């Protein structure tokens, strides 16, 4: 009987807990206090009531809000963005969003809506963007949005819409600028479908019909219709159908027309030149065509109907050449991207002002051309070689203002830009410059505003290399070198320079006169060099300097008198990742660091490297009292030696446990350096680098991970690195479980240490990621791990679009828990959160 009663009590308790709504005990993640909240995937069955009324951004995606009643969101009158993606919503009643007068973005993606009341969207007087992708919408006629006069963007892609007919209520949407009908079921377009546009044309409307299986467009349907943009990609199952449909566009007046296919949605096996003949009956300014296989090798007559176009863009087409262009072409902007050219096109277009030729990597030599009115030229990422650069004879123009030759091969500088005196922007980064140091190569560029010669294998020997650049405002020369690793006085005429990047130039010293002629300089990057001290005297003439980055150098200290030479205008100084010696000889500098916390970027991350007992300790932890030798230390030290010898064996035996216990005391109240320490097998390193690191450290918000191959200190024992750099400095621990993990002794050791660390530090911070299905027989060999995976919630990696989406959102939520909020960048975080969420 007692056992029966106990079982009954347990069942009742479990039932009670199950009936509790999760919103009462599983709070939403606070992204920005009182502004932005993420309630994604919390198994919510109703709108949580513990969110501030001042909230402007609310993410409720991936919950179970099956039914939206009237005034469901009346508690959030300030709401501007609401994400209800994949909330299993089936019914939306009248006035469901009543009271949301400031809401500008509403996302309903992936909801199987079955009942949508006529007044479902009433009250949304400021709505500008409505996303109803994958909502089982069968017709625009049944979509009750005719009263949304402020609506600018409507996205109803991936639905079941068969008819292209524009409802009459479109005449009440004067601000509509973008309508996305892509990936629906539209096959035929008739004149009657666009009756509303004929009566009240929406001049700024951009229309996307991509991925609809179009078969027929009735001739005259688009006659006298005016659109901003029309996109037709991966719509046609044959060139014959495509030709008929393009003929059906006759009479259309449009700013931009986009034709083609998608990289992963190729339908047409070949492309017939006659397809473009129907474009002669259209009026348009810009034309883009992309991703057509088997494009005609002979371009004769191919572009006859495009002679009056201003902007033309050819993307990923199998073009061999572009020689037979019509003589009366009026093109002003030509873009050729990844078109497999075998040789550089020899263009003769008098009207062309902008030429973009990028990512065409099947040729190696640049060929001169004649473009007398060209002002903008972009030739980056082509692996081109230039035997003589650069003068007006190379490009057939003297009007060039923008020239980008970055990410190419060898560029030999044999001319000082004769005839190109109007250049304002010049980019050579990651190309191999030759002979740039032999003479004043930029002498004639007195109008140049921007110059980038970063990573061009340039060694500065000639001090007159930058003579003539009197108007330059931005100079980037990272990744190069200087003679004797000394920065000389080479910026003599650059009195207008505001941004200077000298990072990764192997600099050891800076000339006292290096910056004397830069009174307007505001940003100076000296990071990743080999500077041994913070010699501030060269920076004294920089009266406008606001940001100085000297991080990742070998700076040990700076003399007190030198610190007085820092410009008064300086707002941010970065000295992190240097070799600071926290010794009494540098007491004045260490005290200066404490006094200048507001000036120093990441002062808490400035670490001591000397002496050994202060290694990896924050510079701010140095105490002046340590410089006064206490006599008692001498006597106590003798006793300490005896105690150490007696306790040596015990310390050795319990070494790791003592380190963990000391770490709890030492780091328990401090701020963590990393968001998470990652434990994984070296066999899984590719996944960690390409998936985990990329998505977390480069995502929004970014998370800082502790990785052994990058963050462990060389020369320190592996076990010590695991404890000191891994667990002590991380808020969380991520365990990547796989077959390789279970079979690795080091992985199991790290996992066992993680368990002990969690116990000693009273943190619930271990996140398990199961990378692949595990054999139970192998998993049972690690009994504790087997039990933990059975008792705790863990993440499973699934390499699919939806699986990856859910995985990253759940993982980011777990990492955000307990992450301290930093007010810096609140506005950026706010806007980026809107963009990231809306793109879902």
Beta strands, then each sheet from edge to edge (+ up, - down):
strand 1: 29-32
strand 2: 36-38
strand 3: 57-59
strand 4: 67-68
strand 5: 81-83
strand 6: 91-92
strand 7: 105-107
strand 8: 115-116
strand 9: 129-131
strand 10: 153-155
strand 11: 178-180
strand 12: 188-189
strand 13: 206-208
strand 14: 216-217
strand 15: 226-233
strand 16: 253-260
strand 17: 283-290
strand 18: 311-315
strand 19: 333-337
strand 20: 354-358
strand 21: 376-378
strand 22: 386-389
strand 23: 402-404
strand 24: 410-413
strand 25: 425-427
strand 26: 432-434
strand 27: 450-452
strand 28: 459-460
strand 29: 474-476
strand 30: 481-482
strand 31: 486-487
strand 32: 499-501
strand 33: 509-510
strand 34: 523-525
strand 35: 547-549
strand 36: 572-574
strand 37: 580-581
strand 38: 600-601
strand 39: 608-610
strand 40: 674-679
strand 41: 705-706
strand 42: 730-737
strand 43: 766-770
strand 44: 795-796
sheet 1: 1+ 2- 3- 5- 7- 9- 10- 11- 13- 15- 16- 17- 18- 19- 20- 21- 23- 25- 27- 29- 32- 34- 35- 36- 38-
sheet 2: 4+ 6+ 8+
sheet 3: 12+ 14+
sheet 4: 22+ 24+ 26+
sheet 5: 28+ 30+
sheet 6: 31+ 33+
sheet 7: 37+ 39+
sheet 8: 41+ 40+ 42+ 43+ 44+
end
